[in-house]
Amino acid sequence: VTADRSPTTLDPDDWEALAAVGHRALDDAMELLEGVAEGPVWRVPPAEVQRALTAPVPRTGTSLEAVYDDVRRLILANPHGNIHPRFWGWVNGTGTPVGVLGDMLAAAVNPNVGGGNTVPALVEQQVIDWMKALMGFPPGASGLLGTGGSMANFIGIASGVYAKAEVDLRDAGIAGAPRRMMVYASSQVHSSVDRAVRLLGLGAQSLRRIPVDEEFRIDTAALRLAIEEDRSAGRHPAVIVGTAGTVNTGAFDDVEGLADLATVEDLWLHVDGAFGAMARLAPEVRALTTGVDRADSLAFDLHKWLYVPYDAGCVLVRDPDAHRLPFDVTPPYLAPLTGGISAGTWFSNYGIELSRGFRALKVWMSLRVHGTDAYAAAIAANVAQARYLAERIAAQADLELLAPVPLNIVCFRYRPSGLSDEAADPLNRGLLIRLQEEGTALPSHTLVHGRFAIRVAITNHRSRYPDFDLLVERVIQLGREIASSERSTVAS
Amino acid sequence: VTADRSPTTLDPDDWEALAAVGHRALDDAMELLEGVAEGPVWRVPPAEVQRALTAPVPRTGTSLEAVYDDVRRLILANPHGNIHPRFWGWVNGTGTPVGVLGDMLAAAVNPNVGGGNTVPALVEQQVIDWMKALMGFPPGASGLLGTGGSMANFIGIASGVYAKAEVDLRDAGIAGAPRRMMVYASSQVHSSVDRAVRLLGLGAQSLRRIPVDEEFRIDTAALRLAIEEDRSAGRHPAVIVGTAGTVNTGAFDDVEGLADLATVEDLWLHVDGAFGAMARLAPEVRALTTGVDRADSLAFDLHKWLYVPYDAGCVLVRDPDAHRLPFDVTPPYLAPLTGGISAGTWFSNYGIELSRGFRALKVWMSLRVHGTDAYAAAIAANVAQARYLAERIAAQADLELLAPVPLNIVCFRYRPSGLSDEAADPLNRGLLIRLQEEGTALPSHTLVHGRFAIRVAITNHRSRYPDFDLLVERVIQLGREIASSERSTVAS
């Protein structure tokens, strides 16, 4: 084979030497994951690492061995943190060792899963079919894997807007619609929905935010009134976005009620189930997702509560024609022939991307190796841990729970008696920064009723109960230290 | 460590056993790549493989060993084909072994590169800075890695539309613009531009296709007239999309001329350089890209002519504020604090995705290991191969070259004297299907001046000169066989 190589190939002269580095890298990767609990969750990138990452683009190559040493020193030694059992920031999933093998193999096979009659495309189709089954969507629905919930929300909302339009939006654009099209969502809806409504050319004026009840669920009666009001004012109610698991507190809208309303009012129902949709897998919390299977489109991530490595999300759309409508373009160079490689499914007609990586493989391998029962158990464990944490917080005089905990998100703060709201905000901001920078645990933050909250979102199959005990203890310690140093500063 | 695991973790009980499968998989992956030339380029997915890929979602798990055996049998044995030296379909890059290691390590570290003060984010920033240097963009420009050229085009065009709008599109939407905003591109522009203009809510009516000259380059004088005409008619000329390497034939618009026109007329210049922008790396063809460094935004793929595994693309935008304008949303749960992990760059404000995989690592490792000189050589070799193929075709009486070959794309057909255009189309369609299905070589197809063309696009670092000889010989053989069997069918 070697004699026959292209003289300018990027393949190695010595495959065994390259593989040897690969085997070292694989061992190091597994060692990193097996021992991850021993180190800090995250640390500020050290100055020498930052410096090393400003070198100019190299004209000449460096040996793979030397480059890999840099990868170890700079990157493996400084992960983002979400592989650690005490990372609970935003809603970042943990990843799995099986997923690592999946992504390695995907890069080797290296298909463009944009379309065609290929086995990688069949694997993606099977994964989509599995997702339909898990979410209660009919076999005739369509779907697509993508980078995550943001893109899945974009696709679902686009499909709804185009399907409900009174003109052919593909030709005339939003300016051609006789009435302003309206999208409805709760005040707690994820920011990717704001971005999607904006980018589709509707603008923020087309997104109407409906108030929530005390459990952060959309007020369906207020939504009904808003729809009526918009109709009376000459606007065009088109899409309802329900949320199955809000990013702030894990609240579930009454999706069943939204589905009834959408049916009566002839609106499209899109559901953002970024992490919450996966609660369907766990009998303990499945009831929260009631009605999700009635959505016209459903968005969810696989790198969150299916724990596959970044990135992987999924959108399902009940009506494949509606799904295609905003996206399909078939120029001559993409028109399928009656045979050969082009005679297959063209996923590129169901989303923005024409070139599409083989993210289906890690999902396929993960589901086959673990089975859905293992996911159900891991998800249920995360929910139980959130409840445990909420109870621990409620039992501490100096801590305050800031929102109900329906699923896997706990919002709280350090607030001993006598500390005002105004003083609690900066204290808890400083506390969280210290907690993160010392590497003990990594919650993120949000505002709940306008107040700064330490926010723990558990989509982590490595978390253990003692990790939450440690969090509670350390937050109280840090809170007392900060409060006392502030008192002494004031006194001095 | 083991005693301390979460009882529901998806980590293995036995890390060594998992790693053993990983080592096997790595060896198999390298063997696949090293020996890929020996097998067919692609084959129709066998019926038993198709059947195996319709099993329902598994509730219980299967051993990794058994699942991996299925991966080998079903998937490694049936790749998409673009890793093979004789795959020249669409513009699919080859991938590299170094990229395989990069994606494995990225999945292990598993960061969400949406944002924050993390080393993976610094790696992506360095890769973006490298891309600015390679493309002649100023250090102060912004950029983003993403899934590919389609998304990069979407981002660049969105930035242009929002920057040039007469109202705040974020609020009012496209319907709020007082005049129809117009986007200009040649008739040869890539379909992802059609899709982007549509999805931004402008609609096809806002995309004006300008004729091309005999070398498939935009007619800049016709473009100037179209802009004047639109202004007179009360429309709002906003964005010019130039193409550096058209998908059909590899033609380059006069980007320098477009930049002059855009400056004079106050339009945004976006350049789609999906593969062609990389010609800047090779001195032999660098002149074709003149003016690309003057674009307001530039889109290009890294999985095409930088040969990294799928998926990876890049957009650069000269003005970071314009880049952010369509995309940024900062809800309380994403607002950076003054320290801790959130106090870094938020790439999510520069594109659709909030969750973002670590595709920067494979690019970083590849550029460091190979250096840009090696890419320059591989790119130049592909260009030389395209010229060689064009000469071979021109020298064959029964073959016809259908378009000039400025770069790496060759459009041709089998057309012996006496074969009409009407008869040549179905004959060449059938020929291409047979060529693909027998696995000899994998060009794709297009239309050139309305006629079916066999299209060879070379972004393949494994291709060797004899591969093109084989293509020419086999196309002539197949053409003769088909023509003769058609004559005998007619005769019988």
Contacts between the chains, C-beta under 8 A, distances in Angstrom:
chain1	res1	chain2	res2	distance
A	1	B	34	6.1
A	1	B	35	6.2
A	1	B	37	6.8
A	1	B	38	7.6
A	4	B	37	6.9
A	4	B	464	6.8
A	5	B	462	7.7
A	5	B	464	7.4
A	6	B	85	7.2
A	6	B	378	8.0
A	6	B	381	6.7
A	6	B	461	6.3
A	6	B	462	5.7
A	6	B	463	6.1
A	6	B	464	5.0
A	7	B	381	7.5
A	8	B	374	7.5
A	8	B	377	4.5
A	8	B	378	4.5
A	8	B	380	7.7
A	8	B	381	4.2
A	8	B	461	6.5
A	9	B	378	7.2
A	9	B	461	4.8
A	9	B	462	5.6
A	10	B	94	7.9
A	10	B	96	4.6
A	10	B	97	8.0
A	10	B	98	7.3
A	10	B	307	5.8
A	10	B	366	7.8
A	10	B	370	5.7
A	10	B	374	6.5
A	10	B	375	8.0
A	10	B	378	6.2
A	10	B	461	4.8
A	11	B	33	7.0
A	11	B	34	7.4
A	11	B	96	7.2
A	11	B	97	6.3
A	11	B	461	7.4
A	11	B	462	6.9
A	12	B	97	6.2
A	15	B	30	5.7
A	15	B	34	5.0
A	15	B	97	7.6
A	18	B	30	7.0
A	18	B	97	5.5
A	18	B	98	7.6
A	19	B	26	6.5
A	19	B	27	6.5
A	19	B	30	4.9
A	21	B	101	6.9
A	22	B	26	5.0
A	22	B	30	7.2
A	22	B	97	7.9
A	22	B	100	7.5
A	22	B	101	5.2
A	22	B	104	7.6
A	23	B	23	5.8
A	23	B	26	6.3
A	25	B	101	5.5
A	25	B	104	6.6
A	25	B	105	5.9
A	26	B	19	6.5
A	26	B	22	5.0
A	26	B	23	6.4
A	26	B	26	6.0
A	26	B	104	6.7
A	27	B	19	6.5
A	29	B	104	6.7
A	29	B	105	6.2
A	29	B	108	3.6
A	30	B	15	5.7
A	30	B	18	7.0
A	30	B	19	4.9
A	30	B	22	7.2
A	30	B	108	7.8
A	32	B	108	6.2
A	32	B	109	7.6
A	33	B	11	7.0
A	33	B	108	6.4
A	34	B	1	6.1
A	34	B	11	7.4
A	34	B	15	5.0
A	35	B	1	6.3
A	37	B	1	6.9
A	37	B	4	7.0
A	38	B	1	7.6
A	42	B	118	7.3
A	42	B	341	5.5
A	44	B	117	6.4
A	45	B	117	6.6
A	45	B	118	6.8
A	45	B	119	5.0
A	45	B	122	6.1
A	49	B	119	6.1
A	49	B	122	7.5
A	50	B	122	6.3
A	53	B	119	7.4
A	53	B	122	4.5
A	53	B	123	6.2
A	53	B	125	7.5
A	53	B	126	4.8
A	54	B	126	6.7
A	54	B	129	7.7
A	55	B	126	7.6
A	56	B	130	7.4
A	56	B	133	6.5
A	57	B	129	7.9
A	57	B	130	3.7
A	57	B	133	5.3
A	57	B	134	6.3
A	57	B	367	6.3
A	57	B	372	6.2
A	58	B	367	6.4
A	58	B	368	5.8
A	58	B	371	4.9
A	58	B	372	6.9
A	59	B	371	5.3
A	59	B	372	5.1
A	59	B	373	5.2
A	60	B	371	4.3
A	60	B	373	5.9
A	61	B	368	7.4
A	61	B	369	5.5
A	61	B	370	4.9
A	61	B	371	3.9
A	61	B	373	7.7
A	61	B	374	5.9
A	62	B	368	5.4
A	62	B	369	6.3
A	62	B	371	7.5
A	63	B	369	7.6
A	64	B	98	6.5
A	64	B	101	7.9
A	64	B	369	5.2
A	67	B	365	5.9
A	67	B	368	4.6
A	67	B	369	5.1
A	68	B	101	7.7
A	68	B	365	7.9
A	70	B	368	7.5
A	71	B	105	6.3
A	71	B	361	7.7
A	71	B	365	6.7
A	74	B	119	6.4
A	74	B	123	7.9
A	75	B	105	7.4
A	75	B	109	6.3
A	75	B	119	5.7
A	75	B	120	7.0
A	75	B	123	6.6
A	75	B	361	7.0
A	76	B	105	7.3
A	76	B	108	7.8
A	76	B	109	6.6
A	78	B	118	7.4
A	78	B	119	3.9
A	79	B	109	4.8
A	79	B	110	7.6
A	79	B	111	6.5
A	79	B	118	7.9
A	79	B	119	7.6
A	79	B	120	7.7
A	80	B	109	7.0
A	80	B	110	7.3
A	80	B	111	3.3
A	80	B	112	6.4
A	80	B	113	7.7
A	80	B	116	7.2
A	80	B	118	4.8
A	80	B	119	7.9
A	80	B	120	5.7
A	81	B	118	7.7
A	81	B	341	7.0
A	82	B	110	6.4
A	82	B	111	6.9
A	82	B	112	6.5
A	83	B	108	7.8
A	83	B	109	7.2
A	83	B	110	5.5
A	85	B	6	7.2
A	89	B	341	6.6
A	90	B	112	7.3
A	90	B	114	7.9
A	90	B	333	7.0
A	90	B	334	7.8
A	92	B	112	5.0
A	92	B	355	7.9
A	94	B	10	7.9
A	94	B	110	7.5
A	95	B	107	6.6
A	95	B	108	7.5
A	95	B	110	3.6
A	96	B	10	4.6
A	96	B	11	7.2
A	97	B	11	6.3
A	97	B	12	6.2
A	97	B	15	7.6
A	97	B	18	5.5
A	97	B	22	7.9
A	98	B	10	7.3
A	98	B	18	7.6
A	98	B	64	6.5
A	99	B	107	5.7
A	99	B	110	7.9
A	100	B	22	7.5
A	100	B	104	6.0
A	100	B	107	4.4
A	100	B	108	4.9
A	101	B	21	6.9
A	101	B	22	5.2
A	101	B	25	5.6
A	101	B	64	7.9
A	101	B	68	7.7
A	101	B	104	7.9
A	102	B	107	7.5
A	103	B	103	4.9
A	103	B	104	6.3
A	103	B	106	7.0
A	103	B	107	3.7
A	104	B	22	7.6
A	104	B	25	6.6
A	104	B	26	6.7
A	104	B	29	6.7
A	104	B	100	6.0
A	104	B	101	7.9
A	104	B	103	6.2
A	104	B	104	3.7
A	104	B	107	7.2
A	105	B	25	5.9
A	105	B	29	6.2
A	105	B	71	6.3
A	105	B	75	7.4
A	105	B	76	7.3
A	106	B	103	7.0
A	106	B	309	7.8
A	107	B	95	6.6
A	107	B	99	5.7
A	107	B	100	4.4
A	107	B	102	7.4
A	107	B	103	3.7
A	107	B	104	7.2
A	107	B	309	3.9
A	107	B	310	7.8
A	107	B	362	7.2
A	108	B	29	3.6
A	108	B	30	7.8
A	108	B	32	6.2
A	108	B	33	6.4
A	108	B	76	7.8
A	108	B	83	7.8
A	108	B	95	7.5
A	108	B	100	4.9
A	108	B	309	7.9
A	109	B	32	7.6
A	109	B	75	6.3
A	109	B	76	6.5
A	109	B	79	4.9
A	109	B	80	7.0
A	109	B	83	7.2
A	110	B	79	7.6
A	110	B	80	7.3
A	110	B	82	6.4
A	110	B	83	5.5
A	110	B	94	7.4
A	110	B	95	3.6
A	110	B	99	7.9
A	110	B	309	4.8
A	110	B	310	5.9
A	111	B	79	6.5
A	111	B	80	3.3
A	111	B	82	6.9
A	111	B	310	6.9
A	112	B	80	6.4
A	112	B	82	6.5
A	112	B	90	7.3
A	112	B	92	5.0
A	112	B	303	7.8
A	112	B	310	5.7
A	113	B	80	7.7
A	113	B	310	7.7
A	114	B	90	8.0
A	116	B	80	7.2
A	117	B	44	6.4
A	117	B	45	6.5
A	118	B	42	7.3
A	118	B	45	6.8
A	118	B	78	7.4
A	118	B	79	7.9
A	118	B	80	4.8
A	118	B	81	7.7
A	119	B	45	5.0
A	119	B	49	6.1
A	119	B	53	7.4
A	119	B	74	6.4
A	119	B	75	5.7
A	119	B	78	3.9
A	119	B	79	7.6
A	119	B	80	7.8
A	120	B	75	7.1
A	120	B	79	7.7
A	120	B	80	5.6
A	122	B	45	6.1
A	122	B	49	7.5
A	122	B	50	6.3
A	122	B	53	4.5
A	123	B	53	6.2
A	123	B	74	7.9
A	123	B	75	6.6
A	125	B	53	7.5
A	126	B	53	4.8
A	126	B	54	6.7
A	126	B	55	7.6
A	129	B	54	7.7
A	129	B	57	7.9
A	130	B	56	7.4
A	130	B	57	3.7
A	133	B	56	6.5
A	133	B	57	5.3
A	134	B	57	6.2
A	147	B	147	6.4
A	147	B	353	5.0
A	147	B	355	6.7
A	147	B	356	7.1
A	147	B	357	7.1
A	148	B	353	6.0
A	148	B	354	6.9
A	148	B	355	3.8
A	148	B	356	7.9
A	149	B	354	7.5
A	149	B	355	6.8
A	150	B	348	8.0
A	150	B	352	5.6
A	150	B	353	5.0
A	150	B	354	4.8
A	150	B	355	6.9
A	151	B	352	5.9
A	151	B	353	6.2
A	154	B	352	6.0
A	158	B	199	6.6
A	169	B	198	7.7
A	169	B	201	7.5
A	169	B	203	6.3
A	170	B	198	5.5
A	170	B	203	6.5
A	170	B	204	6.2
A	171	B	203	5.4
A	171	B	204	4.9
A	171	B	205	5.9
A	172	B	203	4.8
A	172	B	205	6.0
A	173	B	174	5.9
A	173	B	198	7.6
A	173	B	201	5.3
A	173	B	202	4.6
A	173	B	203	2.7
A	173	B	204	7.9
A	173	B	205	6.4
A	173	B	206	6.0
A	174	B	173	5.9
A	174	B	174	4.2
A	174	B	175	5.2
A	174	B	201	3.7
A	174	B	202	7.8
A	174	B	203	7.5
A	175	B	174	5.2
A	175	B	175	5.1
A	175	B	177	6.9
A	175	B	180	6.4
A	175	B	201	7.6
A	175	B	202	7.9
A	175	B	203	7.4
A	176	B	203	6.3
A	176	B	205	7.6
A	177	B	175	6.9
A	180	B	175	6.4
A	190	B	331	8.0
A	191	B	329	4.2
A	191	B	330	7.7
A	191	B	331	4.4
A	191	B	334	6.8
A	191	B	354	7.5
A	192	B	329	7.8
A	192	B	352	7.9
A	192	B	354	5.9
A	194	B	329	5.1
A	194	B	331	8.0
A	195	B	327	6.4
A	195	B	329	5.1
A	195	B	352	6.7
A	196	B	352	7.9
A	198	B	169	7.7
A	198	B	170	5.5
A	198	B	173	7.6
A	198	B	326	7.0
A	199	B	158	6.6
A	199	B	199	7.3
A	199	B	200	6.6
A	199	B	326	6.2
A	199	B	327	7.7
A	199	B	352	7.0
A	200	B	199	6.6
A	200	B	200	7.5
A	200	B	201	5.5
A	201	B	169	7.5
A	201	B	173	5.3
A	201	B	174	3.7
A	201	B	175	7.6
A	201	B	200	5.4
A	201	B	201	1.6
A	201	B	202	6.7
A	202	B	173	4.7
A	202	B	174	7.8
A	202	B	175	7.9
A	202	B	201	6.7
A	203	B	169	6.3
A	203	B	170	6.5
A	203	B	171	5.4
A	203	B	172	4.8
A	203	B	173	2.7
A	203	B	174	7.5
A	203	B	175	7.4
A	203	B	176	6.3
A	204	B	170	6.1
A	204	B	171	4.9
A	204	B	173	7.9
A	205	B	171	5.9
A	205	B	172	5.9
A	205	B	173	6.4
A	205	B	176	7.6
A	206	B	173	6.0
A	247	B	333	5.8
A	248	B	332	7.9
A	248	B	333	6.2
A	301	B	355	6.8
A	303	B	112	7.7
A	303	B	355	6.3
A	307	B	10	5.8
A	309	B	106	7.7
A	309	B	107	3.9
A	309	B	108	7.9
A	309	B	110	4.8
A	309	B	357	7.6
A	310	B	107	7.8
A	310	B	110	5.9
A	310	B	111	6.9
A	310	B	112	5.6
A	310	B	113	7.8
A	310	B	355	6.3
A	310	B	356	7.2
A	310	B	357	4.0
A	310	B	358	6.6
A	311	B	353	7.5
A	311	B	355	5.6
A	311	B	356	6.4
A	311	B	357	3.7
A	313	B	355	7.3
A	326	B	198	7.0
A	326	B	199	6.2
A	327	B	195	6.5
A	327	B	199	7.7
A	329	B	191	4.2
A	329	B	192	7.8
A	329	B	194	5.1
A	329	B	195	5.1
A	330	B	191	7.7
A	331	B	190	8.0
A	331	B	191	4.4
A	331	B	194	8.0
A	332	B	248	7.9
A	332	B	445	7.8
A	332	B	446	5.0
A	332	B	447	3.9
A	333	B	90	7.0
A	333	B	247	5.8
A	333	B	248	6.3
A	333	B	444	6.7
A	333	B	445	7.1
A	333	B	446	4.0
A	333	B	447	7.9
A	333	B	455	6.9
A	334	B	90	7.9
A	334	B	191	6.8
A	337	B	429	5.9
A	337	B	432	7.0
A	337	B	433	5.8
A	337	B	445	6.9
A	338	B	429	7.9
A	338	B	433	7.1
A	339	B	433	4.0
A	339	B	436	7.7
A	339	B	437	6.3
A	340	B	432	6.3
A	340	B	433	4.1
A	340	B	435	8.0
A	340	B	436	3.7
A	340	B	437	5.9
A	341	B	42	5.5
A	341	B	81	6.9
A	341	B	89	6.6
A	341	B	436	5.3
A	341	B	442	6.5
A	341	B	444	7.8
A	342	B	444	6.8
A	342	B	445	7.6
A	348	B	150	8.0
A	352	B	150	5.6
A	352	B	151	5.9
A	352	B	154	6.0
A	352	B	192	7.9
A	352	B	195	6.7
A	352	B	196	7.9
A	352	B	199	7.0
A	352	B	352	7.8
A	353	B	147	5.0
A	353	B	148	6.0
A	353	B	150	5.1
A	353	B	151	6.2
A	353	B	311	7.5
A	354	B	148	7.0
A	354	B	149	7.5
A	354	B	150	4.8
A	354	B	191	7.5
A	354	B	192	5.9
A	355	B	92	7.9
A	355	B	147	6.7
A	355	B	148	3.8
A	355	B	149	6.8
A	355	B	150	6.9
A	355	B	301	6.7
A	355	B	303	6.3
A	355	B	304	8.0
A	355	B	310	6.3
A	355	B	311	5.6
A	355	B	313	7.3
A	356	B	147	7.1
A	356	B	148	7.9
A	356	B	310	7.2
A	356	B	311	6.4
A	357	B	147	7.1
A	357	B	309	7.7
A	357	B	310	4.0
A	357	B	311	3.7
A	358	B	310	6.6
A	361	B	71	7.7
A	361	B	75	7.0
A	362	B	107	7.2
A	365	B	67	5.9
A	365	B	68	7.9
A	365	B	71	6.7
A	366	B	10	7.8
A	367	B	57	6.3
A	367	B	58	6.4
A	368	B	58	5.8
A	368	B	61	7.3
A	368	B	62	5.5
A	368	B	67	4.6
A	368	B	70	7.5
A	369	B	61	5.5
A	369	B	62	6.4
A	369	B	63	7.6
A	369	B	64	5.2
A	369	B	67	5.2
A	370	B	10	5.7
A	370	B	61	4.9
A	371	B	58	4.8
A	371	B	59	5.3
A	371	B	60	4.3
A	371	B	61	3.9
A	371	B	62	7.5
A	372	B	57	6.1
A	372	B	58	6.9
A	372	B	59	5.1
A	373	B	59	5.2
A	373	B	60	5.9
A	373	B	61	7.7
A	374	B	8	7.5
A	374	B	10	6.5
A	374	B	61	5.9
A	375	B	10	8.0
A	377	B	8	4.5
A	378	B	8	4.5
A	378	B	9	7.2
A	378	B	10	6.2
A	380	B	8	7.7
A	381	B	6	6.8
A	381	B	7	7.5
A	381	B	8	4.2
A	429	B	337	5.9
A	429	B	338	7.9
A	432	B	337	7.0
A	432	B	340	6.3
A	433	B	337	5.8
A	433	B	338	7.1
A	433	B	339	4.0
A	433	B	340	4.1
A	435	B	340	8.0
A	436	B	339	7.7
A	436	B	340	3.8
A	436	B	341	5.3
A	437	B	339	6.3
A	437	B	340	5.9
A	442	B	341	6.5
A	444	B	333	6.7
A	444	B	341	7.8
A	444	B	342	6.8
A	445	B	332	7.8
A	445	B	333	7.1
A	445	B	337	6.9
A	445	B	342	7.6
A	446	B	332	5.0
A	446	B	333	4.0
A	447	B	332	3.9
A	447	B	333	7.9
A	455	B	333	6.9
A	461	B	6	6.4
A	461	B	8	6.5
A	461	B	9	4.8
A	461	B	10	4.8
A	461	B	11	7.4
A	462	B	5	7.7
A	462	B	6	5.7
A	462	B	9	5.6
A	462	B	11	6.9
A	463	B	6	6.1
A	464	B	4	6.8
A	464	B	5	7.4
A	464	B	6	4.9
